[in-house]
Amino acid sequence: MIPRDTCGPFQSPFAISQIKTLAAKSERTPIPISVTHTDLPTNDWITLFQTVLFSRDSYLAGENNVFCFASGMSVYRQIFPANHIAFGYSAITEHWLSRKPCNIPNGIWSPRATGKVRDTWAAQAKADWRVFLQYRALEMRPSARLLIVASGADAQGNSGAEGLTDLANHVLQQVGQRWYAIPGRVRRNGDSDLLSHRKGVERAVYFRFRLCSEVSPVARSF
């Protein structure tokens, strides 16, 4: 069955092609299909619409009964009316937290945190996961399906990205020691606000880097 309303990720050529394939292969009655892409309002919506409207691989190509919409609402809030969605698809999203629960001393990667700091990040990840599922359950119809593609971690909380994040953290530590500041912007849903301290003076060092909330598989269970 082709859903009439699809909640998709912000921008994914793979997702766009899969929507097109699903619509083309499905034996369905000619009912309208609405596809809604969701992400934060600060993201690159121009590229999304250029892809959807002008790419020959777009799910709109050759279709007269498929319609594209977008929402700038966070996934940690209700996006659609109750019982509205027939099929939901989310890719590489749920590891982004709704907020930064605390600073990670001398670090930017939550799996490297220890003690109470690690527990705080785990608690935030667990709370966010529950909120995400509660809102999706509210928005989706009783017969709806939700497909989630997410990053994973082993029993020790390692995802395979540790080498990259350790290198980034090392560079940032050097930058902080040299009293340099990397200009950028802070976004609540994933980007990090890194604080360094020297001689008792707090200085903000901004670096657009996605923080992983997957501190361990336990953090996502309840």
Beta strands, then each sheet from edge to edge (+ up, - down):
strand 1: 5-8
strand 2: 33-38
strand 3: 66-71
strand 4: 85-91
strand 5: 140-149
strand 6: 191-198
strand 7: 201-210
sheet 1: 3+ 2+ 1+ 4+ 5+
sheet 2: 6+ 7-
end
